[in-house]
Amino acid sequence: MTGNYRWMRGFAASVWTLAVIAGCGGSDGTSSDTAPLRTEVGWQLETWSPHSGPVIQVSDPSLYTVRFHENGTVDARADCNRCGGGARVDGASLTLGPLACTLAACPTPTLGNQFSAALTRVSSYVQTPGELWLDYDGGTLRFRAAP
């Protein structure tokens, strides 16, 4: 499964890159090499792919979410806690935080603390109309647009 997921992620990134290249152009000679990060869309965590371990299928994606806003902020849900902070985009680079999170004691097992920590270490993103991948130094978080 891990090999298939990585292949699909690579394929989606390639398709996205080709779509961006095909859509670039203009008479002034400038073009954008990344699609702007979509704002006001709720993203739910589907899978978590740490570099050191198996892919984690999230049993309830609605408990781990992110939403980016036009004013350069992000809201997140990390299980029973809520987080908020800054979001800076520069091309395909993305920096989140610092994040301020509530400190409720969530029922175990929970990925809440690890999820909020991973968000603060995000360095880049890849986005399609229905999926968002956030890469951080420990792996990749794959989200789907919320229904």
C-alpha positions in Angstrom: 0.0 0.0 0.0 2.8 2.4 0.8 4.4 2.0 -2.6 1.0 2.5 -4.3 0.3 5.7 -2.3 3.7 7.1 -3.1 3.3 6.3 -6.8 -0.2 8.0 -6.8 1.2 11.0 -5.0 4.0 11.3 -7.5 1.6 10.9 -10.4 -0.8 13.5 -9.0 2.1 15.9 -8.5 3.3 15.3 -12.1 -0.2 15.9 -13.5 -0.5 19.1 -11.4 2.9 20.3 -12.6 2.0 19.7 -16.2 -1.3 21.4 -15.8 0.4 24.5 -14.3 3.0 24.5 -17.1 0.3 24.2 -19.7 -1.7 27.0 -18.2 1.2 29.4 -17.8 1.9 32.1 -20.3 1.2 35.7 -21.1 2.5 38.6 -23.2 4.7 40.1 -20.5 6.9 37.0 -20.3 6.1 36.3 -16.6 4.2 33.3 -15.4 3.4 31.6 -12.1 4.8 28.1 -11.5 2.4 27.2 -8.7 -1.3 27.4 -8.3 -2.3 29.7 -5.4 -3.3 27.9 -2.2 -7.1 27.7 -2.1 -8.6 29.6 0.8 -11.9 29.1 2.6 -11.9 25.4 1.8 -12.0 22.9 4.6 -9.4 20.1 4.2 -9.8 16.8 6.2 -6.8 14.6 6.9 -7.1 11.3 5.1 -3.7 9.7 5.5 -0.4 10.5 7.2 2.8 9.2 5.7 5.7 9.5 8.2 9.2 8.9 6.7 9.8 6.4 9.5 6.8 4.1 9.7 3.7 2.8 7.9 1.1 5.1 6.3 -1.6 5.9 8.9 -5.2 5.9 7.7 -7.1 8.4 9.7 -10.3 6.8 11.0 -12.2 10.1 11.4 -10.9 12.7 9.0 -13.3 15.4 10.4 -11.2 15.4 13.6 -8.0 16.6 11.8 -8.6 19.6 9.6 -7.1 22.8 8.2 -8.7 25.8 6.6 -6.7 28.7 5.1 -8.0 32.2 5.0 -7.4 35.1 2.5 -6.0 37.2 5.3 -2.9 34.9 5.7 -4.2 32.8 8.6 -5.0 29.2 9.2 -7.4 27.4 11.5 -6.9 23.8 12.4 -8.7 21.1 14.4 -6.4 18.6 16.1 -8.9 16.1 17.5 -10.7 17.9 20.4 -8.5 21.0 20.2 -8.6 24.0 18.0 -5.6 25.8 16.7 -5.0 29.1 14.8 -2.0 31.0 13.5 -0.3 32.5 10.5 0.1 31.0 7.1 2.7 32.3 4.6 2.8 31.1 1.0 5.8 31.7 -1.3 5.3 29.8 -4.5 5.0 26.1 -3.5 6.6 26.9 -0.1 4.2 27.1 2.9 5.0 28.1 6.5 2.4 27.7 9.2 2.6 29.1 12.7 3.3 29.7 15.3 0.0 28.0 16.2 -2.0 28.7 19.3 -3.9 25.6 20.4 -6.4 24.9 23.1 -5.2 22.3 25.6 -8.2 20.0 26.2 -7.4 16.4 27.1 -8.7 14.4 24.2 -9.8 10.8 24.6 -7.1 8.3 23.7 -5.9 7.3 21.2 -5.3 10.6 19.5 -3.0 12.1 16.9 -3.8 15.6 18.1 -0.4 16.7 19.5 1.5 15.0 16.7 -0.8 16.6 14.1 -0.4 20.2 15.4 3.4 19.7 15.8 3.6 18.4 12.1 1.6 21.5 10.9 4.2 23.8 12.4 6.9 22.0 10.5 5.2 22.2 7.0 7.5 23.4 4.3 5.6 23.0 1.1 2.3 21.9 -0.5 0.9 20.3 -3.6 -2.8 20.9 -4.4 -5.3 19.5 -6.8 -9.0 20.6 -6.9 -9.9 17.8 -4.4 -6.7 17.0 -2.6 -4.0 18.8 -0.6 -0.6 17.4 0.4 1.4 19.2 3.1 5.1 18.1 3.3 7.0 18.5 6.5 10.4 17.3 7.7 8.9 14.1 9.0 6.6 13.0 6.2 3.5 14.0 4.3 -0.1 14.8 5.3 -2.7 14.1 2.7 -6.1 15.9 2.9 -9.3 15.8 0.9 -11.7 18.8 0.5 -14.4 18.5 3.1 -17.8 17.5 1.7 
